[in-house]
Amino acid sequence: MEIQAGTSRGIFRSLLQILLSFALLWTVAATGFPPSAQAKTSRAAIVSEVSGEVSVKKAGGLKTYAVYKNMSLNQGDVLITGQSAYVVLRTADRGDEVTIGENAEVYIAELSEQGGKSSKFKQWTGSLWSKVKSLVSGEDEFEVETPTVIMGVRGTQLFMAVDPLTGRTVMLTGTGIVQARTSGASANSGSPEASLNSVTVYPGMQIDLNSRTAAKPLKAKVEYMDSSRIAELASPKVLEAMLRNANDIQQENEQVLERLRNALEQGHSSPDDDSVLHIPDDATLNKVAGNYDAFLPNLAKAAVAGKKLDPRLIDEINEQISDPARKIDLHQVPDFDRSAGIDPAIRQLQNQVDTANPVDAENRLIRENQARLTSLLPRIEDDRKRLEEQNRLAEEEESGQAAVALLEQLSGEEKQRFEAAAKRNEQSRSGGATAPADLSGRPDSGSGGVTEAGSNSGPDDADVSDESDDWNDSEDSDDSEPNPTPNPTPNPNPTPEPTPNPEPNPHPNPEPNPHPNPEPNPEPTPNPEPNPHPNPTPEPNPAPVPGTTRPDAPVLVAPWKPLATLNPVVVKLKAPAGAKIRIDDGEQTLATAAGAGDAVVDMPLGELPEGTYRLTARTVHNGAQSEPTALPAITVVEPGEPRLISPAEPTAFAPGTIRIEAAAPVGSELVLVKDGAELVRTAGLGEQPAVLPLPDGVYSGLALYTEKQGLRGRKSVPVPDISVQSTAPAEPMLILFQPEAPENGQVKLQLDLIDFVGKHELYALQVHLSYGHGLQYTGPDKLQDEEGTVFDGENTCEMLSQIAGRTENMLIYTAIRIPSGSDDGNIAVEGRRKLVSIPLKVGESAADKEPVRLLYFQAVDRSGQTVFELGTALTIMVSAK
């Protein structure tokens, strides 16, 4: 009896330990504040966007996997991007964003939580742009490390680039404040060594280290942005990410300026001890503010000039900038004042470092000269205009002198005609309501056919004809003809040799010239036939009918180049407000939309049959249509939908026989993926089954897609779980999956256990899941007993409880066997067995696919010893709609 009692007390103590452990877990989850001695927990970064060849080496492994959207990445993973590729990561719990450009290699050094959230990335090559939310806790960390320098941020946007050939590192602060220190240096400030190895970098400033050996002091390497250098090093996607955050950058930099202004008002000329800034007065602060305003326009201009970005992208970005005065105008880019607010002592320090390193000195001199040349351009343009004006005045003066010389050789009557013509030319040039100057030299009869308003009348025209004939008849040379040249070219220095009676030039539309220099020696030809109408109205184009003026063609925003895409196709255009945009395929109109001025109009073309389309877009206004704008060739690709043939249910295959049979249209490929990573592909055979073989292993979360011309279909087919029959000792597994499609606004998740036998037999367990606010658990805390599950029976207890967080919900499942006698041992799970079903309600904010993460799993035996623990977060994508 004593032995039995002792055994009972031991069982009770073990159970009490387990329940106390669970109570502590519930306390932590409910309060949201873990105890100080909490062990590190893993965090995850989710792939929000990916393009091109992007691969990942999972922590501790050598094999690379293709990166896909919504893929979960963890501490220890290495990302590698290929040519023209990029990937955008977002930390699941904080929403910090990192855009990694082409030809980059980035190591996720730390993604964990222990008191505070720590995010650390090591960048070996390539360029990236990080957008970090404010770090609320003093224990939170976000760092980007290169072989040369470490950047610690507390809510900022920054650019980093490492040249793979030279190791040159460039860091640029977009917003906020960055604390930079050389690799290997301590982050603690205050010591002389820390002062040399660290610096605070403010917006619009960069650090440029030209080798893998960082310079001391680091302050000597801080300067204002070299936009051409940044545009050269940054990939197009990184530049786009920087500029698409223009609105946030402008607003956040206003906050930085406000802090600098407050420091100045309190008598502090330096914002902090590690800064290179020295702002003694408002004038200096205004120069710094001018550089903040010049930051984005200079970056955009360099990116467009370097052909990294299309100018039309700047139009899209301007639509997102709320302040009209701060929109980016590529034609009016303000200059950078590279000395604005820089401490003179730092300038002297930079000169000393440059002396020790001639290469740095030369590079700095080049940048400064470029800045000076940029500032001189407006002055050079003013000088050019001034010289042009001086030349024009000199030419007019020379023409005037030539006219005087000519007049001296003319008779009195010739002078009168010449001066009258010059007067009419001058009045016409100045906009007076008189007739255009008649350079024919014909006498002014006072009854000419041109009225003061410049209109012609029939009777006057007849009079002019008669006078013209009489005047020509009075000339000495009966066989001369007027010079038909309409615009005589003045000679600044003529040698006039006029005939006694110079012939007139009756051309109807002479070019008004305030300083005429008619050719003094016209070539006479026989039989003159002067034009009786000296100022006829030229033959105009037919006047447009009101309301039918041809409008301007629409401006194409996207696609910029030939495109292969899935349905639906969306074209982006601009057209004036009040006009209509029409997209045509030959004679067929595919879409119409109202113009919106400078705003971009999205025009979906609906579900188009597969093929290549050469479309045109026109603007239609008041019944008139513009010239067509040709769109780049658009190829619509339709991969079709996959059809799973076998297996139709979870299957254990004999070793070496795993195969999946499926069907897909001819011309498409079947692609089998696991958690988004491709496992195998094969060509579709129409209705005939195609085989996808797999190596021996245990597979869950498999999905079949179709793919054509590199475009993966939008619909997938889940594949039942696959395992291999084996006599070898099985390893235990916990599987999270979605067993069926969503129904009636609810999704169902399921947890299964596999092979918890022998030393892995369990007595109690806990599982932590997390998901976005689009999913909610609304069921009871205490679950009803379900027959056939692991914890089936009256002597078990299962609990489910959801805890709402700021950015996501956490769901905790706990289960324990309640002792009812001395024979209550551990639970053995042979093969695969259902653990629990979890119903989740789908909210309005839910996306079509929602990530659900398995954060933690622990199983303990009867004595309270851990028999299995999973500490690495896993993610599945759940079909919510």
Secondary structure as the mmCIF struct_conf table of DSSP 4:
data_model
#
loop_
_struct_conf.conf_type_id
_struct_conf.id
_struct_conf.beg_label_comp_id
_struct_conf.beg_label_asym_id
_struct_conf.beg_label_seq_id
_struct_conf.end_label_comp_id
_struct_conf.end_label_asym_id
_struct_conf.end_label_seq_id
HELX_RH_AL_P HELX_RH_AL_P1 GLU A 2 THR A 31
BEND BEND1 GLY A 32 GLY A 32
TURN_TY1_P TURN_TY1_P1 SER A 36 ALA A 37
HELX_LH_PP_P HELX_LH_PP_P1 GLN A 38 LYS A 40
STRN STRN1 THR A 41 SER A 42
STRN STRN2 ALA A 45 SER A 51
BEND BEND2 GLY A 52 GLU A 53
STRN STRN3 VAL A 54 LYS A 57
HELX_LH_PP_P HELX_LH_PP_P2 LYS A 58 LYS A 58
TURN_TY1_P TURN_TY1_P2 ALA A 59 GLY A 60
STRN STRN4 THR A 64 ALA A 66
TURN_TY1_P TURN_TY1_P3 LYS A 69 ASN A 70
STRN STRN5 SER A 72 LEU A 73
TURN_TY1_P TURN_TY1_P4 GLN A 75 GLY A 76
STRN STRN6 VAL A 78 THR A 81
TURN_TY1_P TURN_TY1_P5 GLN A 83 SER A 84
STRN STRN7 TYR A 86 THR A 91
TURN_TY1_P TURN_TY1_P6 ALA A 92 ARG A 94
STRN STRN8 GLU A 97 ILE A 100
BEND BEND3 GLU A 102 ASN A 103
STRN STRN9 GLU A 105 GLU A 113
BEND BEND4 GLN A 114 GLY A 116
STRN STRN10 LYS A 117 LYS A 131
BEND BEND5 SER A 137 SER A 137
TURN_TY1_P TURN_TY1_P7 GLY A 138 GLU A 139
STRN STRN11 GLU A 141 GLU A 145
BEND BEND6 PRO A 147 THR A 148
STRN STRN12 VAL A 149 VAL A 153
BEND BEND7 ARG A 154 GLY A 155
STRN STRN13 GLN A 157 VAL A 162
TURN_TY1_P TURN_TY1_P8 PRO A 164 THR A 166
STRN STRN14 THR A 169 THR A 175
BEND BEND8 GLY A 176 GLY A 176
STRN STRN15 VAL A 178 THR A 182
TURN_TY1_P TURN_TY1_P9 SER A 183 GLY A 184
BEND BEND9 ALA A 187 ALA A 187
BEND BEND10 GLY A 190 SER A 191
HELX_RH_AL_P HELX_RH_AL_P2 PRO A 192 ASN A 197
STRN STRN16 SER A 198 VAL A 201
TURN_TY1_P TURN_TY1_P10 PRO A 203 GLY A 204
STRN STRN17 MET A 205 LEU A 209
BEND BEND11 SER A 211 THR A 213
BEND BEND12 LYS A 216 PRO A 217
HELX_RH_3T_P HELX_RH_3T_P1 LEU A 218 LYS A 221
STRN STRN18 VAL A 222 TYR A 224
HELX_RH_AL_P HELX_RH_AL_P3 SER A 227 LEU A 233
BEND BEND13 ALA A 234 ALA A 234
HELX_RH_AL_P HELX_RH_AL_P4 PRO A 236 ARG A 244
TURN_TY1_P TURN_TY1_P11 ASN A 245 ASN A 245
HELX_RH_AL_P HELX_RH_AL_P5 ALA A 246 GLU A 265
TURN_TY1_P TURN_TY1_P12 GLN A 266 GLY A 267
BEND BEND14 SER A 269 ASP A 272
TURN_TY1_P TURN_TY1_P13 ASP A 273 ASP A 274
STRN STRN19 SER A 275 SER A 275
STRN STRN20 LEU A 277 LEU A 277
BEND BEND15 ASP A 281 ASP A 281
HELX_RH_AL_P HELX_RH_AL_P6 ASP A 282 ALA A 305
TURN_TY1_P TURN_TY1_P14 GLY A 306 LYS A 307
BEND BEND16 LYS A 308 LEU A 309
HELX_RH_AL_P HELX_RH_AL_P7 PRO A 311 GLN A 320
BEND BEND17 SER A 322 SER A 322
HELX_RH_3T_P HELX_RH_3T_P2 PRO A 324 ARG A 326
BEND BEND18 LYS A 327 LYS A 327
TURN_TY1_P TURN_TY1_P15 LEU A 330 HIS A 331
BEND BEND19 GLN A 332 GLN A 332
HELX_LH_PP_P HELX_LH_PP_P3 VAL A 333 PHE A 336
TURN_TY1_P TURN_TY1_P16 ARG A 338 GLY A 341
STRN STRN21 ILE A 342 ILE A 342
HELX_RH_AL_P HELX_RH_AL_P8 PRO A 344 ALA A 356
HELX_RH_AL_P HELX_RH_AL_P9 PRO A 358 GLU A 408
TURN_TY1_P TURN_TY1_P17 GLN A 409 GLN A 409
BEND BEND20 LEU A 410 LEU A 410
HELX_RH_AL_P HELX_RH_AL_P10 GLY A 412 ARG A 429
TURN_TY1_P TURN_TY1_P18 SER A 430 GLY A 431
BEND BEND21 ALA A 433 THR A 434
HELX_LH_PP_P HELX_LH_PP_P4 ALA A 435 ALA A 437
TURN_TY1_P TURN_TY1_P19 LEU A 439 SER A 440
BEND BEND22 GLY A 446 GLY A 446
BEND BEND23 GLY A 449 GLY A 449
STRN STRN22 VAL A 450 VAL A 450
TURN_TY1_P TURN_TY1_P20 GLU A 452 ALA A 453
BEND BEND24 GLY A 454 GLY A 454
STRN STRN23 ASN A 456 ASN A 456
HELX_RH_AL_P HELX_RH_AL_P11 GLY A 458 ASP A 473
TURN_TY1_P TURN_TY1_P21 SER A 474 SER A 474
BEND BEND25 GLU A 475 ASP A 476
TURN_TY1_P TURN_TY1_P22 ASP A 478 ASP A 479
BEND BEND26 PRO A 486 ASN A 487
HELX_LH_PP_P HELX_LH_PP_P5 PRO A 488 PRO A 490
BEND BEND27 PRO A 492 ASN A 493
BEND BEND28 PRO A 500 ASN A 501
HELX_LH_PP_P HELX_LH_PP_P6 PRO A 502 PRO A 504
BEND BEND29 PRO A 508 ASN A 509
HELX_LH_PP_P HELX_LH_PP_P7 PRO A 510 PRO A 512
BEND BEND30 PRO A 514 HIS A 515
BEND BEND31 PRO A 520 ASN A 521
BEND BEND32 PRO A 526 ASN A 527
BEND BEND33 PRO A 532 PRO A 532
BEND BEND34 PRO A 534 ASN A 535
HELX_LH_PP_P HELX_LH_PP_P8 PRO A 536 PRO A 538
HELX_LH_PP_P HELX_LH_PP_P9 PRO A 540 VAL A 545
TURN_TY1_P TURN_TY1_P23 PRO A 546 GLY A 547
HELX_LH_PP_P HELX_LH_PP_P10 THR A 549 PRO A 554
STRN STRN24 VAL A 555 ALA A 558
BEND BEND35 LYS A 561 LYS A 561
STRN STRN25 LEU A 563 THR A 565
HELX_LH_PP_P HELX_LH_PP_P11 LEU A 566 LEU A 566
BEND BEND36 ASN A 567 PRO A 568
HELX_LH_PP_P HELX_LH_PP_P12 VAL A 569 VAL A 569
STRN STRN26 VAL A 570 LYS A 574
TURN_TY1_P TURN_TY1_P24 ALA A 577 GLY A 578
STRN STRN27 LYS A 580 ASP A 585
TURN_TY1_P TURN_TY1_P25 GLY A 586 GLU A 587
STRN STRN28 GLN A 588 ALA A 594
TURN_TY1_P TURN_TY1_P26 GLY A 597 ASP A 598
BEND BEND37 ALA A 599 ALA A 599
STRN STRN29 VAL A 601 PRO A 604
BEND BEND38 GLU A 607 GLU A 607
HELX_LH_PP_P HELX_LH_PP_P13 LEU A 608 PRO A 609
BEND BEND39 GLU A 610 GLU A 610
STRN STRN30 GLY A 611 TYR A 613
STRN STRN31 THR A 616 HIS A 621
TURN_TY1_P TURN_TY1_P27 ASN A 622 GLY A 623
STRN STRN32 ALA A 624 GLN A 625
HELX_LH_PP_P HELX_LH_PP_P14 GLU A 627 PRO A 628
STRN STRN33 THR A 629 ALA A 630
HELX_LH_PP_P HELX_LH_PP_P15 LEU A 631 ALA A 633
STRN STRN34 ILE A 634 VAL A 636
STRN STRN35 ARG A 643 SER A 646
BEND BEND40 GLU A 649 GLU A 649
STRN STRN36 THR A 651 PHE A 653
HELX_LH_PP_P HELX_LH_PP_P16 ALA A 654 ALA A 654
TURN_TY1_P TURN_TY1_P28 PRO A 655 GLY A 656
STRN STRN37 ARG A 659 ALA A 664
TURN_TY1_P TURN_TY1_P29 VAL A 666 GLY A 667
STRN STRN38 GLU A 669 LYS A 674
TURN_TY1_P TURN_TY1_P30 ASP A 675 GLY A 676
STRN STRN39 ALA A 677 ALA A 683
STRN STRN40 LEU A 685 LEU A 685
STRN STRN41 GLY A 686 PRO A 693
BEND BEND41 ASP A 696 GLY A 697
STRN STRN42 TYR A 699 TYR A 699
BEND BEND42 GLY A 701 GLY A 701
STRN STRN43 LEU A 702 LYS A 708
TURN_TY1_P TURN_TY1_P31 GLN A 709 GLY A 710
STRN STRN44 LEU A 711 ARG A 712
BEND BEND43 ARG A 714 ARG A 714
STRN STRN45 VAL A 717 VAL A 719
STRN STRN46 ILE A 722 VAL A 724
BEND BEND44 THR A 727 ALA A 728
HELX_LH_PP_P HELX_LH_PP_P17 PRO A 729 PRO A 732
STRN STRN47 MET A 733 PHE A 737
BEND BEND45 GLU A 740 GLU A 740
STRN STRN48 GLU A 743 GLU A 743
TURN_TY1_P TURN_TY1_P32 ASN A 744 GLY A 745
STRN STRN49 GLN A 746 PHE A 756
HELX_RH_3T_P HELX_RH_3T_P3 GLY A 758 HIS A 760
STRN STRN50 LEU A 762 LEU A 762
BEND BEND46 TYR A 763 TYR A 763
STRN STRN51 ALA A 764 TYR A 771
TURN_TY1_P TURN_TY1_P33 HIS A 773 GLY A 774
STRN STRN52 LEU A 775 GLN A 776
BEND BEND47 GLY A 779 GLY A 779
BEND BEND48 ASP A 781 ASP A 781
STRN STRN53 LYS A 782 LYS A 782
HELX_LH_PP_P HELX_LH_PP_P18 LEU A 783 ASP A 785
TURN_TY1_P TURN_TY1_P34 GLU A 787 GLY A 788
BEND BEND49 THR A 789 THR A 789
TURN_TY1_P TURN_TY1_P35 VAL A 790 PHE A 791
BEND BEND50 GLY A 793 GLY A 793
TURN_TY1_P TURN_TY1_P36 GLU A 794 ASN A 795
STRN STRN54 THR A 796 ALA A 804
BEND BEND51 ARG A 806 THR A 807
STRN STRN55 ASN A 809 ARG A 817
HELX_LH_PP_P HELX_LH_PP_P19 ILE A 818 PRO A 819
BEND BEND52 GLY A 821 GLY A 821
TURN_TY1_P TURN_TY1_P37 SER A 822 ASP A 823
HELX_LH_PP_P HELX_LH_PP_P20 ASN A 826 ASN A 826
STRN STRN56 ILE A 827 ILE A 827
HELX_LH_PP_P HELX_LH_PP_P21 ALA A 828 ALA A 828
STRN STRN57 VAL A 829 VAL A 842
HELX_LH_PP_P HELX_LH_PP_P22 GLY A 843 GLY A 843
TURN_TY1_P TURN_TY1_P38 GLU A 844 SER A 845
BEND BEND53 ASP A 848 ASP A 848
STRN STRN58 LYS A 849 VAL A 860
TURN_TY1_P TURN_TY1_P39 ARG A 862 SER A 863
BEND BEND54 GLY A 864 GLY A 864
STRN STRN59 THR A 866 LEU A 870
BEND BEND55 THR A 872 THR A 872
STRN STRN60 LEU A 874 SER A 879
#
